[in-house]
Amino acid sequence: MRTFWDSIGEERQNVVIYGTGNGADRLLDRLEEEGIRPAGVFASDGFVRERTFRGYRVMSLREAVSSFGEDMLILVGFGSDRPEAVSVMKELCRDMRVASPRIPLYDSAFMDSAFVPLMEKEFSGVSKILSDDISLRTLEAIRDYRITADLRFLFGCEEYEDGTWRDLLGLTGTEDYVDIGAYRGDTIDRFISFAGSCSSVTAAEPDPKNFEKLREHTKDMENVRLFRVFASDSSGTAEFMSGSGRGSSRGKGTAVETRTVDSMLDGSPASLIKIDAEGSEEKVIEGCRETILRWRPKIKTAVYHRADDIWRIPAQILGIRDDYKVYLRHYPAFPDWNTEMIFV
């Protein structure tokens, strides 16, 4: 199967970028390397205003269609899991020519002919450890999406997170729950809504503003331990870059304490660990090693921030304990965001 990056140089219609953020920046940089200059840039109606981006006047979709024709190729330079944005993107993919190449924000892996053979080899290995047909179909859809940049493959494999909480995790109401990347407490609420109750909650959130919201949100809950730390593979400090929402990560910014999950728990039990660490999942898992060995917690972890997460993370966890069943799920989002592996 030819990759998107193999075929884009042969495109004969106008190429137009949709988006004006970091992802569009990376996409434009790569197109320049390929010797491709897009015809224009457009944004969603609420973000057009009178402005420019990388030397292009930012247009609306209607203006772009008027200027470049309905047969233009739209390259999506952003992602979202907001239901209204996903709905709009599905409609756009139905009516227009759309490609959404996976844009590396936490690594440098573009889905080109240098990377795809490695991915296909590793995906073949991942398929052997997955425990149900939904997982296998999801893996195949992610593979096909990454190679072609066609979002319709992802839209065809969507599941809903409710099913993971309800059907895969087997919640009993007595869990000792660990939430890494707790944000403002919304994932704790989600857990409680399905579990009904729990024995304890241990939550880590490095962003100071989010942490204060988290503290306020959980103030009336019992048996809750909160840590304003960046969960990692060692104790110390790291440069922390705060995002405007969930997108906080390691990077140039403010120094923040790092702790391992093992040190936060200090030997106390964990029966379920949820991890969404904005590209630092492997470090978090290494910092859970003793907890995984001792308590065998169920694990619900993101595997989409880095292109190789989807094979490196299961290899890492199964290298610690090999007695897990492994499931793969993709929830509504684009591009291949909101993809998780569940270990039970």
Buried (B, 14 or more C-beta within 10 A) or exposed (E): EEBBBEEBEEBEEBBBBBBBEEBBBBBBEBBEEEEBEBBBBBBBEEBBEEEEBBEBEBBBBEBBBEBBEEEBBBBBBBBBEEEEBBEBBBEBBEEBBBBBBBBBBBEEBBBBEEBBEEBEEBBEEBBEBBBBEBBBBBBBBBBBBBBBBBBBBBBEBBBEBEEBBEEBBEBEEEBBBBBBBBBBBBBBEBBBEBBEEBBBBBBBBBBEEBBEBBBEBBEEEEEBBBBBBBBBBEBEEBEBBBEEEBEBBBBEBEEBBBBBBBBBBEEEBBBBBBBBBBBBBBBBBBBBBBBBEEBBBBBBBBBBBBBBBBBBBBEBBBEBBEEBBBBBBBBBBBBBBBBBBBBB
